[in-house]
Amino acid sequence: MAGERNTNPSLLPSLPAGWRVAAIADLCEDVTSGGTPLRSNPDFFVGGRVDWFKTGELKDSVLFEAAEKITDKGLEQSSAKLFPKDTVLMAMYGDGNTITRLGILANEAATNQACCAMLANRAVCEPRFLFYALRFHRDDFIRLASGGAQRNLSGMLIRRFALNLPPLPEQRAIAHILGTLDDKIELNRRMNETLEAMARALFKSWFVDFDPVRAKAEGRSPGLPKPLADLFPDSFEESELGEIPKGNQIHRRPRGCGGRHHTEHQGAGLLGGRDARMGHTQGLVRTIGSGPTQYRTADHRRGAVADRFRIAAEGNRPSVIESPNRLLGRRRDSGCDQSGLHRDDAQDWNVEHLSASLGQRRTRRDRQPRERLDLP
């Protein structure tokens, strides 16, 4: 790009010794974009094996697996291209939350036409250094973008954008330090996803499908340590909610906030029968007192099933004492708190409310020390 003026909207920082200024086009073997196979042709998508990324999947991170895949036929008979590992992608279209978002391919993949694909020339530029340099200049790229609500960048603007470039050894050192931090963040994110999936599966097994109770009722081992297995009954009984573990009791309470009614289950089983299977129930809380353990479920809108919670041992029965309650945006009536309980009722309940949207914990009351349950 010698002789062409760069497109930077602001001056580059002063150059350290040994660094130079270079346009992106001079650092890459190619700066191009992908394509979209014809959606109306199922042969281009059904049974596909080629990862096909779209701009919404660019999250300033390494890209491992795309939400959609295309077939070899779709790749060959469209403008889509197969890009090699370490190709740097940038979103060229979108609102402020999408445009200029970046990704770097962990494996060969294709993209749609809204992604600018930069194939770094390793003789002069380390791909991960290019990735971090582009991220550093995000505000400059946003200033370059034209249009209204749906802004866009052209390939020409990106090619002619200039960067301060250190020697290759320094590029690799910078990329290694920043990449190590990003890799650790990504690992932690994946571990959290795995643990949450395990917790959801465990919750469903214990308190929706009642697998430990069914195993004991059929004379099988529930596969749990004896102290934990002893907490579950060994038979079922019918109720208006369907089949529930023996010993559970169902109580109707007056309608609370928003006309929703509450159902109490007394005993080890929390959810049961029709309501649980249809996904009505969310917001599990536990009473405090000297009597038998009680559980109360708030009957919320269909499908609003809690997706994060904590299981603890308290007293002599398992209890769920923390759950998300997706009520953001719901009017908070003067007589109700955000968990859907009457405030005078809430004084008698130990409620730890976890907002799934904000990731913040709110504690109602914590009168008794709790012993954590070490799960196998």
Wavefront OBJ file of the C-alpha trace (Angstrom):
o trace
v 0.000 0.000 0.000
v 3.008 2.263 -0.488
v 2.045 5.755 -1.624
v -1.564 5.432 -0.428
v -2.783 7.493 2.488
v -3.859 5.509 5.529
v -7.447 5.719 6.769
v -6.730 6.209 10.479
v -9.037 8.899 11.908
v -6.467 9.838 14.571
v -2.689 9.963 14.882
v -0.879 6.807 15.883
v 1.036 6.788 19.176
v 4.709 7.738 18.935
v 6.911 4.910 17.714
v 9.183 3.089 20.174
v 12.681 2.314 18.967
v 12.730 -0.439 16.346
v 9.012 -0.152 15.523
v 7.542 0.930 12.195
v 4.195 1.934 10.691
v 2.519 -0.512 8.305
v -0.905 -0.778 6.693
v -2.957 -3.900 7.364
v -2.751 -4.830 3.679
v 1.049 -4.932 3.968
v 0.837 -7.275 6.960
v -1.521 -9.803 5.375
v -1.414 -12.269 2.529
v -5.048 -11.433 1.881
v -7.808 -9.217 3.276
v -11.152 -10.514 2.033
v -14.606 -11.600 3.170
v -16.765 -14.706 3.140
v -20.133 -15.518 1.657
v -23.505 -17.131 2.278
v -24.650 -20.244 0.392
v -28.197 -20.153 -0.966
v -30.483 -20.773 2.008
v -33.191 -22.307 -0.141
v -30.907 -25.192 -1.129
v -30.835 -27.746 1.719
v -27.857 -29.494 0.117
v -25.734 -26.529 1.199
v -26.556 -26.866 4.907
v -28.043 -30.241 5.880
v -25.328 -32.554 7.158
v -22.686 -29.854 6.840
v -19.269 -30.327 8.406
v -17.632 -26.939 7.689
v -17.949 -24.369 10.478
v -19.590 -21.213 9.125
v -19.288 -18.169 11.391
v -21.466 -15.075 11.366
v -20.721 -11.671 12.891
v -22.937 -12.316 15.903
v -20.525 -15.057 16.974
v -17.494 -12.766 17.086
v -16.862 -12.085 20.773
v -13.239 -10.848 20.797
v -12.056 -14.379 21.452
v -10.824 -17.567 19.833
v -13.508 -19.239 17.695
v -13.821 -22.986 18.137
v -17.179 -24.149 16.768
v -19.796 -22.248 14.782
v -23.515 -22.302 15.464
v -24.094 -23.367 11.843
v -22.206 -25.603 9.458
v -22.271 -25.795 5.679
v -21.552 -28.678 3.346
v -18.623 -29.030 0.972
v -21.105 -28.449 -1.844
v -22.258 -25.222 -0.219
v -18.661 -24.099 0.087
v -17.818 -24.917 -3.523
v -20.962 -23.467 -5.107
v -21.090 -20.115 -3.311
v -18.857 -17.152 -2.524
v -18.006 -18.675 0.871
v -14.322 -19.439 1.373
v -12.449 -21.806 3.666
v -10.040 -19.793 5.801
v -7.047 -21.340 7.594
v -6.438 -21.527 11.323
v -5.375 -18.185 12.894
v -7.315 -16.099 10.387
v -8.382 -12.875 12.131
v -12.021 -11.896 11.610
v -13.691 -8.508 12.066
v -17.417 -7.699 11.864
v -17.913 -5.103 9.126
v -21.646 -4.514 9.635
v -23.967 -4.053 12.568
v -24.896 -1.808 15.441
v -22.480 -0.614 18.119
v -22.522 -4.005 19.809
v -21.505 -5.975 16.714
v -19.446 -3.893 14.298
v -15.639 -4.179 14.845
v -16.053 -7.293 17.024
v -13.178 -9.702 16.470
v -12.452 -13.390 16.396
v -9.502 -15.619 15.556
v -10.049 -19.082 14.096
v -8.916 -22.063 16.146
v -9.449 -24.298 13.099
v -10.277 -24.028 9.404
v -13.674 -22.386 8.902
v -15.826 -20.305 6.570
v -17.683 -17.052 7.290
v -20.503 -14.992 5.868
v -19.896 -11.848 3.838
v -20.236 -9.538 6.854
v -16.916 -10.807 8.247
v -13.638 -9.315 7.063
v -11.026 -12.082 7.044
v -7.356 -11.093 7.486
v -4.755 -13.768 6.752
v -1.596 -12.515 8.410
v 1.732 -12.940 6.607
v 3.716 -14.734 9.302
v 6.978 -13.465 7.811
v 6.108 -9.964 9.000
v 3.137 -10.249 11.365
v 2.084 -12.592 14.170
v -1.680 -13.314 13.809
v -2.439 -12.871 17.497
v -0.536 -9.586 17.595
v -2.698 -8.387 14.704
v -5.785 -9.464 16.649
v -4.785 -7.454 19.739
v -3.662 -4.437 17.701
v -7.064 -4.316 15.993
v -8.806 -4.573 19.344
v -6.679 -1.685 20.669
v -7.874 0.493 17.759
v -11.572 -0.417 18.062
v -12.675 3.168 18.724
v -10.876 4.305 15.564
v -12.663 1.678 13.460
v -16.021 2.677 14.930
v -15.308 6.280 13.981
v -14.563 5.130 10.436
v -17.828 3.237 10.119
v -20.504 4.950 8.055
v -24.266 4.684 8.057
v -27.083 5.068 10.576
v -28.287 2.410 12.980
v -26.725 -0.303 10.782
v -23.213 1.009 10.258
v -20.634 -0.629 8.046
v -16.934 -0.754 7.270
v -15.544 -1.421 3.830
v -12.679 -3.746 3.044
v -10.770 -0.792 1.588
v -10.929 1.134 4.883
v -9.620 -1.873 6.770
v -6.810 -2.624 4.290
v -5.490 0.943 4.448
v -5.669 1.240 8.231
v -2.137 1.606 9.658
v -0.690 0.025 12.789
v 2.480 0.511 14.797
v 4.433 -2.685 14.241
v 7.225 -3.976 16.494
v 9.811 -6.546 15.346
v 8.520 -10.123 15.158
v 10.091 -11.290 18.465
v 8.303 -8.470 20.304
v 5.062 -9.234 18.483
v 5.256 -12.845 19.630
v 6.054 -11.826 23.223
v 3.127 -9.391 23.357
v 0.763 -11.923 21.772
v 1.920 -14.652 24.182
v 1.289 -12.583 27.322
v -2.115 -11.326 26.232
v -3.059 -14.673 24.701
v -2.220 -16.532 27.921
v -4.589 -14.270 29.863
v -7.346 -14.700 27.284
v -6.849 -18.474 27.228
v -7.272 -18.596 31.010
v -10.440 -16.495 30.805
v -11.837 -18.793 28.125
v -10.951 -21.892 30.162
v -12.739 -20.475 33.210
v -15.793 -19.655 31.093
v -15.969 -23.182 29.723
v -15.502 -24.674 33.200
v -18.374 -22.538 34.485
v -20.587 -23.708 31.629
v -19.728 -27.339 32.404
v -20.385 -26.941 36.133
v -23.701 -25.201 35.513
v -24.763 -27.955 33.118
v -23.861 -30.548 35.767
v -25.808 -28.639 38.413
v -28.878 -28.389 36.180
v -28.693 -32.112 35.404
v -28.326 -32.966 39.096
v -31.231 -30.719 40.050
v -33.483 -32.285 37.418
v -32.472 -35.802 38.462
v -33.093 -35.245 42.165
v -36.010 -32.833 42.317
v -37.916 -33.158 39.017
v -37.457 -36.777 37.917
v -36.885 -38.000 41.505
v -34.300 -40.529 40.306
v -32.975 -41.366 43.813
v -36.524 -42.042 45.040
v -37.317 -44.175 41.980
v -34.115 -46.173 42.425
v -34.914 -46.912 46.064
v -38.537 -47.757 45.204
v -37.286 -50.326 42.659
v -34.771 -51.804 45.074
v -31.781 -50.343 43.261
v -28.955 -48.306 44.699
v -29.414 -44.568 44.023
v -25.681 -44.308 43.458
v -25.217 -41.820 46.291
v -23.282 -41.970 49.556
v -25.449 -43.562 52.259
v -25.886 -40.399 54.372
v -27.193 -38.615 51.299
v -29.276 -41.522 49.971
v -30.986 -41.826 53.381
v -32.454 -38.352 52.928
v -34.693 -39.543 50.097
v -37.860 -41.616 50.668
v -38.232 -45.020 49.042
v -41.726 -44.763 47.545
v -44.209 -42.430 45.840
v -47.776 -41.366 46.396
v -50.348 -39.709 44.160
v -51.229 -36.044 44.546
v -53.088 -33.338 42.632
v -49.709 -32.414 41.090
v -49.065 -35.978 40.041
v -46.710 -38.522 41.558
v -44.577 -37.122 44.369
v -42.234 -38.747 46.923
v -44.011 -40.281 49.905
v -44.217 -37.954 52.861
v -44.614 -34.804 50.838
v -47.610 -32.640 51.647
v -49.242 -30.064 49.396
v -50.707 -26.840 50.784
v -52.447 -24.010 48.946
v -51.648 -20.467 49.955
v -53.603 -17.304 49.069
v -52.714 -15.680 45.775
v -49.673 -13.457 46.036
v -48.039 -10.964 43.714
v -49.470 -10.673 40.234
v -52.236 -13.190 40.942
v -49.788 -16.100 41.173
v -50.538 -18.852 43.622
v -47.976 -20.684 45.713
v -47.722 -24.376 46.415
v -45.872 -25.834 49.377
v -44.340 -29.287 49.415
v -43.408 -30.636 52.822
v -40.672 -33.251 52.682
v -37.654 -34.106 50.585
v -39.347 -33.719 47.191
v -39.431 -30.173 45.830
v -41.168 -30.392 42.494
v -43.656 -32.870 41.294
v -45.953 -34.034 38.549
v -47.543 -31.864 35.918
v -46.245 -28.442 36.985
v -42.629 -29.562 37.055
v -42.830 -31.350 33.718
v -44.433 -28.361 32.028
v -41.740 -26.042 33.321
v -43.963 -23.799 35.463
v -41.946 -23.856 38.640
v -39.134 -21.575 39.731
v -37.927 -19.796 42.855
v -37.351 -22.438 45.546
v -37.180 -21.361 49.170
v -37.016 -23.119 52.523
v -38.787 -22.391 55.801
v -36.921 -22.010 59.055
v -38.239 -23.479 62.253
v -38.158 -26.450 64.519
v -40.784 -28.407 62.582
v -40.345 -30.570 59.470
v -38.568 -29.071 56.507
v -40.921 -27.313 54.110
v -40.373 -26.212 50.547
v -42.362 -23.636 48.684
v -42.449 -23.118 44.933
v -43.656 -20.003 43.169
v -45.764 -20.805 40.109
v -44.350 -18.485 37.423
v -44.776 -18.241 33.696
v -44.356 -21.382 31.598
v -40.815 -22.239 30.702
v -39.183 -19.988 33.311
v -37.229 -22.773 34.954
v -34.385 -21.835 37.260
v -31.060 -22.464 35.609
v -28.661 -21.764 38.430
v -28.869 -22.730 42.058
v -26.883 -24.031 44.979
v -27.589 -27.245 46.834
v -26.724 -27.377 50.506
v -27.309 -29.657 53.454
v -29.209 -28.119 56.338
v -30.696 -30.088 59.151
v -31.509 -33.602 58.023
v -32.927 -32.997 54.522
v -31.509 -31.720 51.238
v -32.647 -28.220 50.391
v -32.294 -25.792 47.530
v -31.712 -22.428 49.156
v -30.545 -20.337 46.241
v -32.154 -19.859 42.835
v -32.474 -17.267 40.086
v -35.783 -15.520 39.625
v -36.074 -13.853 36.232
v -38.355 -11.055 37.243
v -36.379 -8.092 35.918
v -38.787 -5.575 34.496
v -41.715 -6.879 36.534
v -43.347 -4.195 38.656
v -42.446 -4.494 42.316
v -45.702 -4.123 44.224
v -45.552 -2.476 47.620
v -46.569 -5.669 49.349
v -44.152 -7.986 47.597
v -40.446 -8.422 47.242
v -38.791 -9.447 43.969
v -38.956 -13.149 44.764
v -42.777 -13.054 44.642
v -43.203 -13.466 48.424
v -45.272 -11.251 50.677
v -42.850 -9.265 52.782
v -44.469 -10.423 56.015
v -44.031 -14.003 54.769
v -40.438 -13.345 53.746
v -39.540 -12.602 57.350
v -40.080 -16.296 58.097
v -38.101 -17.551 55.120
v -34.397 -17.871 54.452
v -34.156 -16.679 50.839
v -30.953 -16.237 48.905
v -32.035 -14.760 45.595
v -29.627 -15.058 42.682
v -30.452 -12.829 39.707
v -29.628 -14.809 36.564
v -29.497 -11.605 34.530
v -27.291 -9.513 36.808
v -25.275 -12.254 38.467
v -25.756 -10.530 41.833
v -26.723 -12.205 45.081
v -29.309 -10.715 47.432
v -29.728 -12.234 50.907
v -33.048 -11.939 52.767
v -32.210 -13.512 56.093
v -29.544 -15.880 57.271
v -30.441 -16.997 60.753
v -28.779 -20.388 60.846
v -25.275 -21.472 59.854
v -25.290 -23.809 56.884
v -23.101 -26.807 56.233
v -22.010 -27.243 52.624
v -22.684 -30.566 51.005
v -19.653 -32.121 49.331
v -21.053 -33.921 46.319
v -19.278 -36.973 44.868
l 1 2 3 4 5 6 7 8 9 10 11 12 13 14 15 16 17 18 19 20 21 22 23 24 25 26 27 28 29 30 31 32 33 34 35 36 37 38 39 40 41 42 43 44 45 46 47 48 49 50 51 52 53 54 55 56 57 58 59 60 61 62 63 64 65 66 67 68 69 70 71 72 73 74 75 76 77 78 79 80 81 82 83 84 85 86 87 88 89 90 91 92 93 94 95 96 97 98 99 100 101 102 103 104 105 106 107 108 109 110 111 112 113 114 115 116 117 118 119 120 121 122 123 124 125 126 127 128 129 130 131 132 133 134 135 136 137 138 139 140 141 142 143 144 145 146 147 148 149 150 151 152 153 154 155 156 157 158 159 160 161 162 163 164 165 166 167 168 169 170 171 172 173 174 175 176 177 178 179 180 181 182 183 184 185 186 187 188 189 190 191 192 193 194 195 196 197 198 199 200 201 202 203 204 205 206 207 208 209 210 211 212 213 214 215 216 217 218 219 220 221 222 223 224 225 226 227 228 229 230 231 232 233 234 235 236 237 238 239 240 241 242 243 244 245 246 247 248 249 250 251 252 253 254 255 256 257 258 259 260 261 262 263 264 265 266 267 268 269 270 271 272 273 274 275 276 277 278 279 280 281 282 283 284 285 286 287 288 289 290 291 292 293 294 295 296 297 298 299 300 301 302 303 304 305 306 307 308 309 310 311 312 313 314 315 316 317 318 319 320 321 322 323 324 325 326 327 328 329 330 331 332 333 334 335 336 337 338 339 340 341 342 343 344 345 346 347 348 349 350 351 352 353 354 355 356 357 358 359 360 361 362 363 364 365 366 367 368 369 370 371 372 373 374 375 376
